[in-house]
Amino acid sequence: MHTDREAAATVLLENNKVLIVGGEQCFPATFGATSGFECTALNTAELYDPTTKTFTMAGSGSCGSMLAARAGASATLINHTSNNATYLNGRILIVGGTSGSSFTSPTPPPPDSGAPTGQVAQSTAEIYDPVTDTFSPIAAAATVPVPSICGPSQTAPCGLVNHSAVLIGGSYGTEDFRDQGQVLIAGGDLFSPMFESTNLAFIFHPRTQTFTTAASMGTPREMFSLSPASMSFGGSITAMASGGVTAASNLCTAGNLLVTTSDTGEIYNPVNDTWTAVSNSMSAKRAAFGTEPVLETFPTFDLLMAGGIDFEGGTFPTTCAASAALTQTTTASADLFVPTSTTTGAFQATGSLNQARGGQGFGFEAVVQSSGAVTQGPNVMVVGGECAVGGASSYIIGTAAAAASCDANAENDYSELFDEMTQTWSLGPTAPASGVAPSNGPGSASFH
């Protein structure tokens, strides 16, 4: 890429290019006598072309930048679900994320050291048009209707970061037929990562370019998965929220936090605007993981979720802990969500990864001939990520540090493939491409 970035959103466009949105740049910094890392949110985006295998900066029609810097935003393709047209068809809805700069260190920097005061979540949104390569505001600069006041002592504006979004369509015949590209935006943090998780949900309507409030989830979640849980019948698609972090650090004094991780899931029905809990729990608590459909389970399309991180700090509902006491534990377990097991669906344990990991790239791998025949795969692929063994530190998969601190195989178990027929994992490439360093939290997208 042209710019180092983390916490960026990635989305596959209809032209089979990938848009990489925002993110942040982090680098070592010292303020006073305190050393740590400074992170600054980015207002740029890039396009990856799989044909030429090159990156170009996006936004040539809008001076090469987005309307706002955004780290931890969502980016969703607006598309039709039951007919050939919808308002804003083929464009990308970009929501929330944090702007500004932050400084992270084991101990707080001294007063008046000049350290950044922190990134703050945004409630704004914008649209990317791949045809004109332009970022533009949505109509009337509408914002997500989050609460007005958040943050320490409830003195800062609210926004959304580390939330999730998914296309849910619309009910054909009961609404404007060109409003099929509705997007569900759910969960996230109202202020900054692991501070004030929310269970709020909203729907973006492309016809009016407005947000409306949907029913709230049963559990506040951030860093969670939100995926289509059904095929489109009559235009509407159900969605499943699973795992994620629940944080209530806003209840704590400065320098403390209150964080736990979920092993539950819930289903959103857009027809009656309800969330219903999945009938059982996953085999492990997991956040910062991906979800992909298992094509061999057609027509139900079970969902595969593998790995993830269990973040813990303090004891719910009100006992806070020092920020330095936050622990991370990665899991190798994997689950399938089976939509037809019960009226609400159920989780079912499946083959475990060879390497416990979280924050990995997650995508679909197959070779499809022009005739439509699949000659390799289909497989789900995981790439990179981190390993952690219950302490404050984590280590990047594919490095000697991971092998020394997690397990001996963590340096070479860089990627894995899930065989959908046998439901087992095998090792993929043992290292990234030449010239590319192993990474935690890589952006990923599956090509058509």
Buried (B, 14 or more C-beta within 10 A) or exposed (E): EEBEBBBBBBBBBBEEBBBBBBBBBBEEBBBEEBEBEBBBBBBBBBBBEEEEEEBBBBBEEBEBBBBBBBBBBBBBBBBBBBEEEBBBBBBBBBBBBBBBBBBBBEEBBEEEEEBBEBBBBBBBBBBBBBEEBBBBBBEEEBBBBBEEEBBBEEEBBBBBBBBBBBBBBBBBEEBEBBBBBBBBBBBBBBBBBBBBBBBBBBBBBBBBBBBEEBBBBBBBBBBBBBBBBBEBEBBBBBBBBBBBBBBBBBBBEEEBBBBBBBBBBBBBBBBEEEBBBBEBBBBBBBBBBBBBBBBEBEEBBBBBBBBBBBBBBBEEEEEBBEBEBBBBBBBBBBBBBBBEBEEBBBBBEBBBBBBBBBBBBBBBBBEEEEEEEEEEBBBBBBBBBBBBBEEEEBBBBBBEBBBEBBBEBBBBBBBBBBBBEEBEBEBBEEEBEEEEEBBBBBBBBBEE
